[in-house]
Amino acid sequence: MSKLIRMDHTGHSTLAEWTAEDPAAVQDAVTAFREQLDNGYLGMVSTGPGHAEQVRELPVDASLVIMRLPLSGG
């Protein structure tokens, strides 16, 4: 089962869970992902230990997609 989570003040909140065999759950996850992007969050997927890449579309085959706010500062 794949998961979409948002990093927040509680640690994280689960936004969606899906399997590729459940089209309705996939669509719900895609909708939740897009809503988070619209709210300024970035989608991140692990590419290996200590590495991640930003994604602009929900990778349905990923086991975990993390939404986080951009880092601020300078």
PQR file with spaces between the fields and no chain letter, atoms N, CA, C, O and H, PARSE charges and radii, in Angstrom:
ATOM       1  N    MET     1       0.850   -1.179    0.000 -0.4000 1.5000
ATOM       2  CA   MET     1       0.000    0.000    0.000 -0.0000 2.0000
ATOM       3  C    MET     1       0.894    1.239    0.000  0.5500 1.7000
ATOM       4  O    MET     1       1.870    1.313    0.746 -0.5500 1.4000
ATOM       5  N    SER     2       0.552    2.195   -0.834 -0.4000 1.5000
ATOM       6  CA   SER     2       1.278    3.456   -0.932 -0.0000 2.0000
ATOM       7  C    SER     2       0.622    4.482   -0.025  0.5500 1.7000
ATOM       8  O    SER     2      -0.560    4.385    0.306 -0.5500 1.4000
ATOM       9  H    SER     2      -0.241    2.134   -1.440  0.4000 1.0000
ATOM      10  N    LYS     3       1.432    5.484    0.375 -0.4000 1.5000
ATOM      11  CA   LYS     3       0.952    6.508    1.298 -0.0000 2.0000
ATOM      12  C    LYS     3       1.393    7.890    0.855  0.5500 1.7000
ATOM      13  O    LYS     3       2.510    8.081    0.372 -0.5500 1.4000
ATOM      14  H    LYS     3       2.392    5.562    0.106  0.4000 1.0000
ATOM      15  N    LEU     4       0.490    8.857    1.029 -0.4000 1.5000
ATOM      16  CA   LEU     4       0.787   10.274    0.844 -0.0000 2.0000
ATOM      17  C    LEU     4       0.687   10.919    2.215  0.5500 1.7000
ATOM      18  O    LEU     4      -0.366   10.881    2.852 -0.5500 1.4000
ATOM      19  H    LEU     4      -0.417    8.702    1.421  0.4000 1.0000
ATOM      20  N    ILE     5       1.794   11.516    2.671 -0.4000 1.5000
ATOM      21  CA   ILE     5       1.774   12.170    3.982 -0.0000 2.0000
ATOM      22  C    ILE     5       2.214   13.620    3.843  0.5500 1.7000
ATOM      23  O    ILE     5       2.912   13.987    2.898 -0.5500 1.4000
ATOM      24  H    ILE     5       2.649   11.547    2.154  0.4000 1.0000
ATOM      25  N    ARG     6       1.789   14.446    4.815 -0.4000 1.5000
ATOM      26  CA   ARG     6       2.197   15.844    4.882 -0.0000 2.0000
ATOM      27  C    ARG     6       2.939   16.051    6.186  0.5500 1.7000
ATOM      28  O    ARG     6       2.427   15.724    7.257 -0.5500 1.4000
ATOM      29  H    ARG     6       1.222   14.149    5.583  0.4000 1.0000
ATOM      30  N    MET     7       4.148   16.594    6.100 -0.4000 1.5000
ATOM      31  CA   MET     7       4.899   16.940    7.298 -0.0000 2.0000
ATOM      32  C    MET     7       4.253   18.182    7.900  0.5500 1.7000
ATOM      33  O    MET     7       4.030   19.175    7.207 -0.5500 1.4000
ATOM      34  H    MET     7       4.564   16.860    5.230  0.4000 1.0000
ATOM      35  N    ASP     8       3.952   18.117    9.208 -0.4000 1.5000
ATOM      36  CA   ASP     8       3.294   19.241    9.864 -0.0000 2.0000
ATOM      37  C    ASP     8       3.684   19.283   11.335  0.5500 1.7000
ATOM      38  O    ASP     8       4.580   18.558   11.766 -0.5500 1.4000
ATOM      39  H    ASP     8       4.133   17.311    9.771  0.4000 1.0000
ATOM      40  N    HIS     9       3.014   20.126   12.100 -0.4000 1.5000
ATOM      41  CA   HIS     9       3.368   20.332   13.504 -0.0000 2.0000
ATOM      42  C    HIS     9       3.176   19.086   14.364  0.5500 1.7000
ATOM      43  O    HIS     9       3.704   19.031   15.475 -0.5500 1.4000
ATOM      44  H    HIS     9       2.286   20.716   11.750  0.4000 1.0000
ATOM      45  N    THR    10       2.442   18.094   13.891 -0.4000 1.5000
ATOM      46  CA   THR    10       2.243   16.859   14.662 -0.0000 2.0000
ATOM      47  C    THR    10       3.299   15.815   14.313  0.5500 1.7000
ATOM      48  O    THR    10       3.341   14.746   14.923 -0.5500 1.4000
ATOM      49  H    THR    10       2.013   18.139   12.989  0.4000 1.0000
ATOM      50  N    GLY    11       4.135   16.114   13.352 -0.4000 1.5000
ATOM      51  CA   GLY    11       5.098   15.160   12.817 -0.0000 2.0000
ATOM      52  C    GLY    11       4.711   14.884   11.381  0.5500 1.7000
ATOM      53  O    GLY    11       5.425   15.258   10.451 -0.5500 1.4000
ATOM      54  H    GLY    11       4.100   16.982   12.857  0.4000 1.0000
ATOM      55  N    HIS    12       3.569   14.223   11.206 -0.4000 1.5000
ATOM      56  CA   HIS    12       3.010   14.065    9.861 -0.0000 2.0000
ATOM      57  C    HIS    12       1.552   13.648    9.954  0.5500 1.7000
ATOM      58  O    HIS    12       1.095   13.092   10.952 -0.5500 1.4000
ATOM      59  H    HIS    12       2.989   13.919   11.962  0.4000 1.0000
ATOM      60  N    SER    13       0.847   13.940    8.877 -0.4000 1.5000
ATOM      61  CA   SER    13      -0.557   13.537    8.741 -0.0000 2.0000
ATOM      62  C    SER    13      -0.691   12.721    7.462  0.5500 1.7000
ATOM      63  O    SER    13      -0.156   13.101    6.420 -0.5500 1.4000
ATOM      64  H    SER    13       1.219   14.392    8.067  0.4000 1.0000
ATOM      65  N    THR    14      -1.400   11.608    7.541 -0.4000 1.5000
ATOM      66  CA   THR    14      -1.653   10.797    6.359 -0.0000 2.0000
ATOM      67  C    THR    14      -2.802   11.430    5.571  0.5500 1.7000
ATOM      68  O    THR    14      -3.891   11.646    6.103 -0.5500 1.4000
ATOM      69  H    THR    14      -1.834   11.300    8.387  0.4000 1.0000
ATOM      70  N    LEU    15      -2.542   11.721    4.301 -0.4000 1.5000
ATOM      71  CA   LEU    15      -3.540   12.358    3.439 -0.0000 2.0000
ATOM      72  C    LEU    15      -4.263   11.344    2.563  0.5500 1.7000
ATOM      73  O    LEU    15      -5.439   11.524    2.244 -0.5500 1.4000
ATOM      74  H    LEU    15      -1.658   11.546    3.868  0.4000 1.0000
ATOM      75  N    ALA    16      -3.566   10.278    2.172 -0.4000 1.5000
ATOM      76  CA   ALA    16      -4.178    9.273    1.293 -0.0000 2.0000
ATOM      77  C    ALA    16      -3.368    7.986    1.348  0.5500 1.7000
ATOM      78  O    ALA    16      -2.164    7.992    1.607 -0.5500 1.4000
ATOM      79  H    ALA    16      -2.611   10.132    2.432  0.4000 1.0000
ATOM      80  N    GLU    17      -4.060    6.891    1.097 -0.4000 1.5000
ATOM      81  CA   GLU    17      -3.435    5.582    0.939 -0.0000 2.0000
ATOM      82  C    GLU    17      -4.082    4.927   -0.273  0.5500 1.7000
ATOM      83  O    GLU    17      -5.284    5.078   -0.489 -0.5500 1.4000
ATOM      84  H    GLU    17      -5.038    6.886    0.886  0.4000 1.0000
ATOM      85  N    TRP    18      -3.299    4.200   -1.066 -0.4000 1.5000
ATOM      86  CA   TRP    18      -3.840    3.589   -2.280 -0.0000 2.0000
ATOM      87  C    TRP    18      -3.019    2.382   -2.702  0.5500 1.7000
ATOM      88  O    TRP    18      -1.884    2.187   -2.267 -0.5500 1.4000
ATOM      89  H    TRP    18      -2.323    4.077   -0.890  0.4000 1.0000
ATOM      90  N    THR    19      -3.626    1.589   -3.555 -0.4000 1.5000
ATOM      91  CA   THR    19      -2.931    0.536   -4.297 -0.0000 2.0000
ATOM      92  C    THR    19      -3.261    0.759   -5.765  0.5500 1.7000
ATOM      93  O    THR    19      -4.309    1.317   -6.090 -0.5500 1.4000
ATOM      94  H    THR    19      -4.548    1.748   -3.908  0.4000 1.0000
ATOM      95  N    ALA    20      -2.391    0.335   -6.634 -0.4000 1.5000
ATOM      96  CA   ALA    20      -2.593    0.528   -8.064 -0.0000 2.0000
ATOM      97  C    ALA    20      -3.854   -0.178   -8.551  0.5500 1.7000
ATOM      98  O    ALA    20      -4.409    0.191   -9.586 -0.5500 1.4000
ATOM      99  H    ALA    20      -1.540   -0.118   -6.370  0.4000 1.0000
ATOM     100  N    GLU    21      -4.310   -1.190   -7.816 -0.4000 1.5000
ATOM     101  CA   GLU    21      -5.498   -1.949   -8.211 -0.0000 2.0000
ATOM     102  C    GLU    21      -6.805   -1.266   -7.815  0.5500 1.7000
ATOM     103  O    GLU    21      -7.882   -1.780   -8.115 -0.5500 1.4000
ATOM     104  H    GLU    21      -3.859   -1.491   -6.976  0.4000 1.0000
ATOM     105  N    ASP    22      -6.726   -0.123   -7.149 -0.4000 1.5000
ATOM     106  CA   ASP    22      -7.919    0.589   -6.681 -0.0000 2.0000
ATOM     107  C    ASP    22      -7.974    1.977   -7.332  0.5500 1.7000
ATOM     108  O    ASP    22      -7.479    2.948   -6.760 -0.5500 1.4000
ATOM     109  H    ASP    22      -5.850    0.295   -6.906  0.4000 1.0000
ATOM     110  N    PRO    23      -8.575    2.072   -8.524 -0.5600 1.5000
ATOM     111  CA   PRO    23      -8.591    3.349   -9.247  0.2800 2.0000
ATOM     112  C    PRO    23      -9.212    4.513   -8.464  0.5500 1.7000
ATOM     113  O    PRO    23      -8.753    5.648   -8.585 -0.5500 1.4000
ATOM     114  N    ALA    24     -10.233    4.246   -7.676 -0.4000 1.5000
ATOM     115  CA   ALA    24     -10.865    5.324   -6.896 -0.0000 2.0000
ATOM     116  C    ALA    24      -9.894    5.859   -5.850  0.5500 1.7000
ATOM     117  O    ALA    24      -9.816    7.071   -5.647 -0.5500 1.4000
ATOM     118  H    ALA    24     -10.606    3.324   -7.577  0.4000 1.0000
ATOM     119  N    ALA    25      -9.157    4.980   -5.187 -0.4000 1.5000
ATOM     120  CA   ALA    25      -8.177    5.412   -4.183 -0.0000 2.0000
ATOM     121  C    ALA    25      -7.022    6.167   -4.844  0.5500 1.7000
ATOM     122  O    ALA    25      -6.512    7.135   -4.281 -0.5500 1.4000
ATOM     123  H    ALA    25      -9.221    3.995   -5.352  0.4000 1.0000
ATOM     124  N    VAL    26      -6.608    5.727   -6.042 -0.4000 1.5000
ATOM     125  CA   VAL    26      -5.559    6.438   -6.779 -0.0000 2.0000
ATOM     126  C    VAL    26      -6.035    7.845   -7.115  0.5500 1.7000
ATOM     127  O    VAL    26      -5.291    8.809   -6.938 -0.5500 1.4000
ATOM     128  H    VAL    26      -7.022    4.940   -6.500  0.4000 1.0000
ATOM     129  N    GLN    27      -7.256    7.969   -7.593 -0.4000 1.5000
ATOM     130  CA   GLN    27      -7.790    9.292   -7.938 -0.0000 2.0000
ATOM     131  C    GLN    27      -7.885   10.185   -6.708  0.5500 1.7000
ATOM     132  O    GLN    27      -7.583   11.375   -6.791 -0.5500 1.4000
ATOM     133  H    GLN    27      -7.860    7.186   -7.736  0.4000 1.0000
ATOM     134  N    ASP    28      -8.297    9.638   -5.577 -0.4000 1.5000
ATOM     135  CA   ASP    28      -8.346   10.415   -4.329 -0.0000 2.0000
ATOM     136  C    ASP    28      -6.950   10.901   -3.950  0.5500 1.7000
ATOM     137  O    ASP    28      -6.785   12.039   -3.511 -0.5500 1.4000
ATOM     138  H    ASP    28      -8.542    8.671   -5.510  0.4000 1.0000
ATOM     139  N    ALA    29      -5.953   10.045   -4.116 -0.4000 1.5000
ATOM     140  CA   ALA    29      -4.572   10.412   -3.788 -0.0000 2.0000
ATOM     141  C    ALA    29      -4.063   11.509   -4.728  0.5500 1.7000
ATOM     142  O    ALA    29      -3.410   12.453   -4.284 -0.5500 1.4000
ATOM     143  H    ALA    29      -6.088    9.120   -4.472  0.4000 1.0000
ATOM     144  N    VAL    30      -4.361   11.385   -6.020 -0.4000 1.5000
ATOM     145  CA   VAL    30      -3.963   12.410   -6.991 -0.0000 2.0000
ATOM     146  C    VAL    30      -4.602   13.754   -6.632  0.5500 1.7000
ATOM     147  O    VAL    30      -3.945   14.794   -6.682 -0.5500 1.4000
ATOM     148  H    VAL    30      -4.892   10.617   -6.381  0.4000 1.0000
ATOM     149  N    THR    31      -5.867   13.725   -6.277 -0.4000 1.5000
ATOM     150  CA   THR    31      -6.567   14.956   -5.890 -0.0000 2.0000
ATOM     151  C    THR    31      -5.931   15.572   -4.644  0.5500 1.7000
ATOM     152  O    THR    31      -5.693   16.779   -4.603 -0.5500 1.4000
ATOM     153  H    THR    31      -6.401   12.881   -6.236  0.4000 1.0000
ATOM     154  N    ALA    32      -5.656   14.753   -3.632 -0.4000 1.5000
ATOM     155  CA   ALA    32      -5.026   15.250   -2.400 -0.0000 2.0000
ATOM     156  C    ALA    32      -3.642   15.824   -2.698  0.5500 1.7000
ATOM     157  O    ALA    32      -3.272   16.863   -2.152 -0.5500 1.4000
ATOM     158  H    ALA    32      -5.850   13.773   -3.665  0.4000 1.0000
ATOM     159  N    PHE    33      -2.878   15.155   -3.560 -0.4000 1.5000
ATOM     160  CA   PHE    33      -1.542   15.617   -3.939 -0.0000 2.0000
ATOM     161  C    PHE    33      -1.632   16.995   -4.589  0.5500 1.7000
ATOM     162  O    PHE    33      -0.884   17.902   -4.224 -0.5500 1.4000
ATOM     163  H    PHE    33      -3.179   14.311   -4.004  0.4000 1.0000
ATOM     164  N    ARG    34      -2.538   17.158   -5.545 -0.4000 1.5000
ATOM     165  CA   ARG    34      -2.687   18.441   -6.248 -0.0000 2.0000
ATOM     166  C    ARG    34      -3.134   19.548   -5.298  0.5500 1.7000
ATOM     167  O    ARG    34      -2.681   20.686   -5.419 -0.5500 1.4000
ATOM     168  H    ARG    34      -3.146   16.422   -5.842  0.4000 1.0000
ATOM     169  N    GLU    35      -4.010   19.228   -4.361 -0.4000 1.5000
ATOM     170  CA   GLU    35      -4.450   20.235   -3.378 -0.0000 2.0000
ATOM     171  C    GLU    35      -3.269   20.722   -2.553  0.5500 1.7000
ATOM     172  O    GLU    35      -3.151   21.915   -2.274 -0.5500 1.4000
ATOM     173  H    GLU    35      -4.378   18.303   -4.263  0.4000 1.0000
ATOM     174  N    GLN    36      -2.402   19.808   -2.168 -0.4000 1.5000
ATOM     175  CA   GLN    36      -1.231   20.203   -1.381 -0.0000 2.0000
ATOM     176  C    GLN    36      -0.285   21.069   -2.205  0.5500 1.7000
ATOM     177  O    GLN    36       0.256   22.049   -1.694 -0.5500 1.4000
ATOM     178  H    GLN    36      -2.497   18.839   -2.395  0.4000 1.0000
ATOM     179  N    LEU    37      -0.080   20.718   -3.476 -0.4000 1.5000
ATOM     180  CA   LEU    37       0.748   21.559   -4.353 -0.0000 2.0000
ATOM     181  C    LEU    37       0.151   22.958   -4.438  0.5500 1.7000
ATOM     182  O    LEU    37       0.878   23.949   -4.362 -0.5500 1.4000
ATOM     183  H    LEU    37      -0.519   19.922   -3.891  0.4000 1.0000
ATOM     184  N    ASP    38      -1.168   23.044   -4.596 -0.4000 1.5000
ATOM     185  CA   ASP    38      -1.845   24.344   -4.688 -0.0000 2.0000
ATOM     186  C    ASP    38      -1.700   25.153   -3.403  0.5500 1.7000
ATOM     187  O    ASP    38      -1.779   26.381   -3.432 -0.5500 1.4000
ATOM     188  H    ASP    38      -1.758   22.239   -4.658  0.4000 1.0000
ATOM     189  N    ASN    39      -1.489   24.475   -2.279 -0.4000 1.5000
ATOM     190  CA   ASN    39      -1.314   25.151   -0.990 -0.0000 2.0000
ATOM     191  C    ASN    39       0.153   25.446   -0.677  0.5500 1.7000
ATOM     192  O    ASN    39       0.476   25.842    0.443 -0.5500 1.4000
ATOM     193  H    ASN    39      -1.424   23.478   -2.256  0.4000 1.0000
ATOM     194  N    GLY    40       1.040   25.258   -1.651 -0.4000 1.5000
ATOM     195  CA   GLY    40       2.436   25.637   -1.479 -0.0000 2.0000
ATOM     196  C    GLY    40       3.367   24.526   -1.028  0.5500 1.7000
ATOM     197  O    GLY    40       4.549   24.778   -0.795 -0.5500 1.4000
ATOM     198  H    GLY    40       0.778   24.936   -2.560  0.4000 1.0000
ATOM     199  N    TYR    41       2.867   23.306   -0.899 -0.4000 1.5000
ATOM     200  CA   TYR    41       3.712   22.196   -0.480 -0.0000 2.0000
ATOM     201  C    TYR    41       4.479   21.630   -1.666  0.5500 1.7000
ATOM     202  O    TYR    41       4.061   21.768   -2.815 -0.5500 1.4000
ATOM     203  H    TYR    41       1.907   23.102   -1.088  0.4000 1.0000
ATOM     204  N    LEU    42       5.605   20.992   -1.372 -0.4000 1.5000
ATOM     205  CA   LEU    42       6.413   20.302   -2.363 -0.0000 2.0000
ATOM     206  C    LEU    42       6.232   18.805   -2.174  0.5500 1.7000
ATOM     207  O    LEU    42       6.149   18.326   -1.043 -0.5500 1.4000
ATOM     208  H    LEU    42       5.944   20.879   -0.438  0.4000 1.0000
ATOM     209  N    GLY    43       6.172   18.066   -3.270 -0.4000 1.5000
ATOM     210  CA   GLY    43       6.109   16.613   -3.201 -0.0000 2.0000
ATOM     211  C    GLY    43       7.507   16.032   -3.308  0.5500 1.7000
ATOM     212  O    GLY    43       8.273   16.400   -4.199 -0.5500 1.4000
ATOM     213  H    GLY    43       6.240   18.455   -4.188  0.4000 1.0000
ATOM     214  N    MET    44       7.842   15.116   -2.394 -0.4000 1.5000
ATOM     215  CA   MET    44       9.172   14.512   -2.371 -0.0000 2.0000
ATOM     216  C    MET    44       9.060   12.995   -2.347  0.5500 1.7000
ATOM     217  O    MET    44       8.178   12.434   -1.697 -0.5500 1.4000
ATOM     218  H    MET    44       7.219   14.817   -1.670  0.4000 1.0000
ATOM     219  N    VAL    45       9.975   12.333   -3.073 -0.4000 1.5000
ATOM     220  CA   VAL    45      10.033   10.875   -3.107 -0.0000 2.0000
ATOM     221  C    VAL    45      11.479   10.463   -2.910  0.5500 1.7000
ATOM     222  O    VAL    45      12.381   11.048   -3.510 -0.5500 1.4000
ATOM     223  H    VAL    45      10.692   12.789   -3.601  0.4000 1.0000
ATOM     224  N    SER    46      11.707    9.459   -2.073 -0.4000 1.5000
ATOM     225  CA   SER    46      13.050    8.957   -1.829 -0.0000 2.0000
ATOM     226  C    SER    46      13.615    8.303   -3.082  0.5500 1.7000
ATOM     227  O    SER    46      12.919    7.569   -3.785 -0.5500 1.4000
ATOM     228  H    SER    46      10.975    8.983   -1.586  0.4000 1.0000
ATOM     229  N    THR    47      14.885    8.580   -3.348 -0.4000 1.5000
ATOM     230  CA   THR    47      15.584    7.939   -4.462 -0.0000 2.0000
ATOM     231  C    THR    47      16.714    7.051   -3.950  0.5500 1.7000
ATOM     232  O    THR    47      17.555    6.593   -4.723 -0.5500 1.4000
ATOM     233  H    THR    47      15.450    9.176   -2.777  0.4000 1.0000
ATOM     234  N    GLY    48      16.723    6.816   -2.659 -0.4000 1.5000
ATOM     235  CA   GLY    48      17.744    5.989   -2.032 -0.0000 2.0000
ATOM     236  C    GLY    48      18.110    6.567   -0.682  0.5500 1.7000
ATOM     237  O    GLY    48      17.668    7.664   -0.338 -0.5500 1.4000
ATOM     238  H    GLY    48      16.040    7.187   -2.031  0.4000 1.0000
ATOM     239  N    PRO    49      18.904    5.852    0.084 -0.5600 1.5000
ATOM     240  CA   PRO    49      19.270    6.326    1.423  0.2800 2.0000
ATOM     241  C    PRO    49      19.880    7.737    1.386  0.5500 1.7000
ATOM     242  O    PRO    49      20.906    7.968    0.747 -0.5500 1.4000
ATOM     243  N    GLY    50      19.231    8.659    2.078 -0.4000 1.5000
ATOM     244  CA   GLY    50      19.733   10.025    2.183 -0.0000 2.0000
ATOM     245  C    GLY    50      19.485   10.895    0.961  0.5500 1.7000
ATOM     246  O    GLY    50      20.012   12.004    0.882 -0.5500 1.4000
ATOM     247  H    GLY    50      18.397    8.471    2.597  0.4000 1.0000
ATOM     248  N    HIS    51      18.690   10.412    0.003 -0.4000 1.5000
ATOM     249  CA   HIS    51      18.448   11.166   -1.224 -0.0000 2.0000
ATOM     250  C    HIS    51      16.956   11.187   -1.547  0.5500 1.7000
ATOM     251  O    HIS    51      16.237   10.216   -1.309 -0.5500 1.4000
ATOM     252  H    HIS    51      18.262    9.511    0.067  0.4000 1.0000
ATOM     253  N    ALA    52      16.509   12.313   -2.093 -0.4000 1.5000
ATOM     254  CA   ALA    52      15.106   12.448   -2.492 -0.0000 2.0000
ATOM     255  C    ALA    52      15.039   13.382   -3.682  0.5500 1.7000
ATOM     256  O    ALA    52      15.954   14.166   -3.931 -0.5500 1.4000
ATOM     257  H    ALA    52      17.092   13.102   -2.286  0.4000 1.0000
ATOM     258  N    GLU    53      13.942   13.284   -4.410 -0.4000 1.5000
ATOM     259  CA   GLU    53      13.730   14.208   -5.514 -0.0000 2.0000
ATOM     260  C    GLU    53      12.329   14.785   -5.429  0.5500 1.7000
ATOM     261  O    GLU    53      11.401   14.150   -4.928 -0.5500 1.4000
ATOM     262  H    GLU    53      13.198   12.647   -4.207  0.4000 1.0000
ATOM     263  N    GLN    54      12.201   16.008   -5.932 -0.4000 1.5000
ATOM     264  CA   GLN    54      10.903   16.669   -5.963 -0.0000 2.0000
ATOM     265  C    GLN    54      10.098   16.135   -7.138  0.5500 1.7000
ATOM     266  O    GLN    54      10.632   15.930   -8.228 -0.5500 1.4000
ATOM     267  H    GLN    54      12.955   16.524   -6.339  0.4000 1.0000
ATOM     268  N    VAL    55       8.810   15.913   -6.909 -0.4000 1.5000
ATOM     269  CA   VAL    55       7.914   15.453   -7.972 -0.0000 2.0000
ATOM     270  C    VAL    55       6.753   16.432   -8.117  0.5500 1.7000
ATOM     271  O    VAL    55       6.286   17.004   -7.132 -0.5500 1.4000
ATOM     272  H    VAL    55       8.376   16.080   -6.024  0.4000 1.0000
ATOM     273  N    ARG    56       6.297   16.617   -9.337 -0.4000 1.5000
ATOM     274  CA   ARG    56       5.196   17.540   -9.610 -0.0000 2.0000
ATOM     275  C    ARG    56       3.901   16.799   -9.943  0.5500 1.7000
ATOM     276  O    ARG    56       2.833   17.402  -10.040 -0.5500 1.4000
ATOM     277  H    ARG    56       6.677   16.152  -10.137  0.4000 1.0000
ATOM     278  N    GLU    57       4.016   15.491  -10.115 -0.4000 1.5000
ATOM     279  CA   GLU    57       2.854   14.628  -10.308 -0.0000 2.0000
ATOM     280  C    GLU    57       3.005   13.457   -9.358  0.5500 1.7000
ATOM     281  O    GLU    57       4.122   13.031   -9.064 -0.5500 1.4000
ATOM     282  H    GLU    57       4.884   15.001  -10.037  0.4000 1.0000
ATOM     283  N    LEU    58       1.889   12.936   -8.878 -0.4000 1.5000
ATOM     284  CA   LEU    58       1.928   11.830   -7.939 -0.0000 2.0000
ATOM     285  C    LEU    58       2.473   10.574   -8.629  0.5500 1.7000
ATOM     286  O    LEU    58       1.876   10.092   -9.591 -0.5500 1.4000
ATOM     287  H    LEU    58       0.982   13.282   -9.117  0.4000 1.0000
ATOM     288  N    PRO    59       3.601   10.040   -8.147 -0.5600 1.5000
ATOM     289  CA   PRO    59       4.101    8.785   -8.696  0.2800 2.0000
ATOM     290  C    PRO    59       3.328    7.623   -8.063  0.5500 1.7000
ATOM     291  O    PRO    59       3.613    7.224   -6.934 -0.5500 1.4000
ATOM     292  N    VAL    60       2.365    7.094   -8.786 -0.4000 1.5000
ATOM     293  CA   VAL    60       1.438    6.102   -8.246 -0.0000 2.0000
ATOM     294  C    VAL    60       2.167    4.852   -7.758  0.5500 1.7000
ATOM     295  O    VAL    60       1.672    4.160   -6.869 -0.5500 1.4000
ATOM     296  H    VAL    60       2.133    7.419   -9.703  0.4000 1.0000
ATOM     297  N    ASP    61       3.336    4.553   -8.327 -0.4000 1.5000
ATOM     298  CA   ASP    61       4.082    3.356   -7.945 -0.0000 2.0000
ATOM     299  C    ASP    61       4.991    3.564   -6.733  0.5500 1.7000
ATOM     300  O    ASP    61       5.593    2.603   -6.253 -0.5500 1.4000
ATOM     301  H    ASP    61       3.738    5.116   -9.050  0.4000 1.0000
ATOM     302  N    ALA    62       5.104    4.799   -6.226 -0.4000 1.5000
ATOM     303  CA   ALA    62       5.951    5.070   -5.055 -0.0000 2.0000
ATOM     304  C    ALA    62       5.276    4.551   -3.794  0.5500 1.7000
ATOM     305  O    ALA    62       4.055    4.638   -3.662 -0.5500 1.4000
ATOM     306  H    ALA    62       4.614    5.579   -6.616  0.4000 1.0000
ATOM     307  N    SER    63       6.057    4.014   -2.873 -0.4000 1.5000
ATOM     308  CA   SER    63       5.473    3.520   -1.626 -0.0000 2.0000
ATOM     309  C    SER    63       5.161    4.661   -0.661  0.5500 1.7000
ATOM     310  O    SER    63       4.236    4.560    0.146 -0.5500 1.4000
ATOM     311  H    SER    63       7.048    3.944   -2.980  0.4000 1.0000
ATOM     312  N    LEU    64       5.935    5.751   -0.744 -0.4000 1.5000
ATOM     313  CA   LEU    64       5.730    6.885    0.156 -0.0000 2.0000
ATOM     314  C    LEU    64       6.014    8.182   -0.586  0.5500 1.7000
ATOM     315  O    LEU    64       7.063    8.334   -1.212 -0.5500 1.4000
ATOM     316  H    LEU    64       6.686    5.832   -1.399  0.4000 1.0000
ATOM     317  N    VAL    65       5.073    9.112   -0.510 -0.4000 1.5000
ATOM     318  CA   VAL    65       5.244   10.453   -1.058 -0.0000 2.0000
ATOM     319  C    VAL    65       5.044   11.423    0.102  0.5500 1.7000
ATOM     320  O    VAL    65       4.035   11.371    0.806 -0.5500 1.4000
ATOM     321  H    VAL    65       4.221    8.988   -0.002  0.4000 1.0000
ATOM     322  N    ILE    66       6.013   12.301    0.287 -0.4000 1.5000
ATOM     323  CA   ILE    66       5.991   13.239    1.411 -0.0000 2.0000
ATOM     324  C    ILE    66       5.770   14.652    0.883  0.5500 1.7000
ATOM     325  O    ILE    66       6.465   15.108   -0.025 -0.5500 1.4000
ATOM     326  H    ILE    66       6.832   12.344   -0.285  0.4000 1.0000
ATOM     327  N    MET    67       4.798   15.328    1.465 -0.4000 1.5000
ATOM     328  CA   MET    67       4.537   16.729    1.150 -0.0000 2.0000
ATOM     329  C    MET    67       5.162   17.569    2.257  0.5500 1.7000
ATOM     330  O    MET    67       4.955   17.302    3.440 -0.5500 1.4000
ATOM     331  H    MET    67       4.234   14.958    2.203  0.4000 1.0000
ATOM     332  N    ARG    68       5.928   18.586    1.867 -0.4000 1.5000
ATOM     333  CA   ARG    68       6.545   19.473    2.850 -0.0000 2.0000
ATOM     334  C    ARG    68       6.572   20.880    2.310  0.5500 1.7000
ATOM     335  O    ARG    68       6.528   21.097    1.099 -0.5500 1.4000
ATOM     336  H    ARG    68       6.096   18.803    0.905  0.4000 1.0000
ATOM     337  N    LEU    69       6.646   21.834    3.216 -0.4000 1.5000
ATOM     338  CA   LEU    69       6.768   23.218    2.818 -0.0000 2.0000
ATOM     339  C    LEU    69       8.215   23.509    2.409  0.5500 1.7000
ATOM     340  O    LEU    69       9.141   22.876    2.916 -0.5500 1.4000
ATOM     341  H    LEU    69       6.682   21.657    4.200  0.4000 1.0000
ATOM     342  N    PRO    70       8.410   24.455    1.502 -0.5600 1.5000
ATOM     343  CA   PRO    70       9.779   24.821    1.110  0.2800 2.0000
ATOM     344  C    PRO    70      10.542   25.373    2.318  0.5500 1.7000
ATOM     345  O    PRO    70       9.950   25.974    3.215 -0.5500 1.4000
ATOM     346  N    LEU    71      11.830   25.167    2.330 -0.4000 1.5000
ATOM     347  CA   LEU    71      12.677   25.735    3.377 -0.0000 2.0000
ATOM     348  C    LEU    71      12.754   27.225    3.174  0.5500 1.7000
ATOM     349  O    LEU    71      12.817   27.700    2.040 -0.5500 1.4000
ATOM     350  H    LEU    71      12.311   24.678    1.602  0.4000 1.0000
ATOM     351  N    SER    72      12.750   27.971    4.266 -0.4000 1.5000
ATOM     352  CA   SER    72      12.867   29.420    4.156 -0.0000 2.0000
ATOM     353  C    SER    72      14.220   29.845    4.720  0.5500 1.7000
ATOM     354  O    SER    72      14.898   29.072    5.396 -0.5500 1.4000
ATOM     355  H    SER    72      12.699   27.585    5.187  0.4000 1.0000
ATOM     356  N    GLY    73      14.581   31.032    4.440 -0.4000 1.5000
ATOM     357  CA   GLY    73      15.855   31.542    4.933 -0.0000 2.0000
ATOM     358  C    GLY    73      16.735   31.974    3.785  0.5500 1.7000
ATOM     359  O    GLY    73      16.301   32.006    2.633 -0.5500 1.4000
ATOM     360  H    GLY    73      14.030   31.660    3.891  0.4000 1.0000
ATOM     361  N    GLY    74      17.945   32.298    4.094 -0.4000 1.5000
ATOM     362  CA   GLY    74      18.782   32.781    2.999 -0.0000 2.0000
ATOM     363  C    GLY    74      20.186   32.656    3.230  0.5500 1.7000
ATOM     364  O    GLY    74      20.989   33.032    2.375 -0.5500 1.4000
ATOM     365  H    GLY    74      18.297   32.271    5.030  0.4000 1.0000
